[in-house]
Amino acid sequence: MLYHIVISHNQTEHISKFPKGSVFVFDDPTGADALECDKYGNPYVLVPQTGNRGMNRNAGLSYVLSHYNVVDDDIIEFFDGDRFPKEYNPTKVIELMDKHNLSVMLYSCEHDKRHHKIYVPLSNGATIVDTGTLCNPFYSCGFAIRVSALKKIMEYNDGYFFEPRFTRWGSEDQYIGLVCDYLNLKVAITLDVMLNGNVGGDELKHTDYRESLQQYIDIVMARNLPIRNQSRPFETI
């Protein structure tokens, strides 16, 4: 079974572009958001604090785990509200994750800085990536994770999937990448799901990124997470 979680902030016009039945999390909701969700049969969650992406994703996850009969072999997808799928093949997502025993599969964006460093096959596959470096390629704008892997991360993170101490823009996802490596969870990136827009390369445009990066380093050091200086070779599957 495949479940979908979308965090949305003033992005009403994109709601219809996500898979039907997606759970939406709104931190600055409008009446139009609710109407649009009702129109397409999408449940939604309201959270009191704006801009906390990790908390919003955790709220969506809590809804899915409490409202559905989720089992360890199921897959949960996470999307940002402005990174809707332009190309989407849910059957292929399940097949790839099952065939290659993937814990996580990252989705590509139309303009994606990771493609300058990572060879991704144009079709029918994915590339295993190393998330054990500080600036690893785990970006949370769109990805799928096996529930069994998600539970292992939550156990490590004291019951949370996304670390709640990340309250600013950035780094909460690359921290998940480091945890995946530490827990020996296999991560891949694919083009079989192509998302709208850009990812990567805009870090310095966000005024609070430096503070988030420092928080990232502080948490990594407190957790004593190992970090490699160089990535392992990519493996096409």
Helices and strands as residue ranges (DSSP letters): E 2-8, G 12-17, E 23-26, H 31-40, E 44-46, H 53-67, E 75-80, E 85-87, H 90-99, E 104-112, G 113-116, E 126-128, E 142-146, H 147-156, H 172-182, E 187-199, G 203-205, H 209-223, E 235-236
